[in-house]
Amino acid sequence: MTSSILLIMGAGFFYMSGTMMGTTLIVGYAHTLGAGGELAGILAGMMNIVSLFCRPWAGRFSDRAPLRRFSAGALLLLAAANAGYMVASNPVTLLVARIANGVGFSCLSVCLAAWLTSLIPLAHIGKGMGYYGMVNALAMALGPAAGIRLRAAFGYRAVFAVAVAEMVAALALTACVRSDGTRRATSSKARAASVPSDPSERAGAGVRGFLERVISVRVLPVALVFMLFAIPYCATQSYIVTIVEARRLPVDVGLFFPLYAAALLVLRIVMRNLFDARPFGWFLWLCAACMILSLGALSVMRGDGLMAVAAVFMAASYGVMSSVSQSSAVRLAGAGHGGRGNGTYYIGLDLGMALGPIIGGLLHARLDAAWFFPALMVTMPMAVIVYEMMRTFHHRHG
């Protein structure tokens, strides 16, 4: 753990915490500005819809650009987007801020991940990205919990003011990082002068050739599987407060995310050596079972006890799978192409974060609140089917 790695991880915590702080509350905030149920879900997902289209180009740019400058520009855009939330007066102005947030979020997430992977030996990428994933996942848990408490005490606009401060803190940390990724760029040039190992350098013309120049095609199946984990997590993140209130449950919903974070911290430490030792399929089956148990506990909870059980199993499913998927993406993309590998992985995250609130909005509008979490369970059999189809195709075509 060098000082540069720790600074990048600290910046990752602050930007992700500030982003997720607003994401959990954006549905309720949109309602206060006059948006209906389905429109609120679209506004919540808009950040990641925009990010989905920006992410591949951000990944390719991260393999070539000075990463300190790239991250600074993205953080300034994120700070401006959260300031836009503070002054939004209607759904249209909120939409503009969400679009700006999507551009900044896509650029920064890929940039920081590429920056970090340039500093970690490929043989230890699973453990290294496991720690980074732990930091991000803790931010994704603690950010919403802090946002819920701040909103209750001071209102929505105070939450977004704190988010702006977190982006400024992340900017200060990245400015202190000694390495700007030049070692990654230099090694990439040295490899390019010998034998090209990157498919994008051999792809040629055609659809696959175009795709390989933007994303890592071999990482797409991993991204798709992870998307199916992100959908129920992000739907839960966006609607758990709304569902608990609709069902009038005697639950302190603000405890869900700190419990998730605590469980994830323990799991990441206990399982740190497994990320480089166990295959992707082993984690898929384990995490899929844990997701079903988590959603089942949320479906039948009547108090804080079952909510705590749901939080622990959510950490063992989505929280663990995020690190497994990201480290697998970096390995599949190959050394020197962490930007494109991470960018492709984040496509799955973006799709899940976009579709989760949108699907959640549709379920909330069309189903009784008691069926919200059971309906999300269908994503897990779909994830296993996608993985098995992917493995069969790989065996047949090599």
Number of C-alpha atoms within 10 A of each C-alpha: 8 8 12 19 21 15 20 21 23 19 27 24 26 23 30 27 28 30 26 23 27 25 26 26 22 22 26 20 23 23 15 14 16 13 19 15 18 19 17 23 28 22 27 31 31 26 26 28 23 21 29 25 15 19 31 28 20 27 31 24 20 29 25 16 16 17 22 20 14 18 25 20 15 23 27 15 22 29 25 18 25 28 19 21 24 18 13 19 14 14 20 13 14 23 20 18 25 27 19 22 27 26 24 27 26 27 26 27 24 30 30 23 25 26 27 25 26 26 19 17 11 17 10 15 22 27 24 24 25 28 18 24 27 25 24 24 25 24 25 27 27 27 26 26 23 20 27 22 13 18 17 11 11 10 14 21 19 15 25 27 16 19 28 24 17 23 29 19 16 24 22 14 19 25 16 13 15 12 19 21 22 16 13 22 19 13 14 17 12 12 15 14 9 8 9 13 14 18 17 18 13 12 15 13 9 8 9 16 16 13 15 19 20 20 28 30 19 15 24 20 19 23 26 22 26 26 27 27 31 27 27 30 24 25 27 23 23 29 22 20 18 16 18 19 14 13 12 10 14 12 18 12 19 17 17 24 25 21 22 25 25 16 20 28 18 13 17 23 13 10 13 18 14 15 25 19 10 11 12 17 13 9 19 23 15 14 23 25 16 21 27 24 19 26 26 18 21 24 19 13 19 16 14 16 11 18 23 23 20 26 26 25 23 31 31 24 27 25 30 24 25 25 25 26 27 28 28 24 26 29 17 18 23 16 19 25 27 30 33 32 34 34 37 34 33 29 26 26 26 29 22 30 30 28 26 29 31 26 21 28 25 16 19 21 14 10 11 12 17 16 12 25 24 15 15 24 19 13 20 22 15 15 21 17 13 17 19 13 12 15 14 12 11 10 8 7 6 7
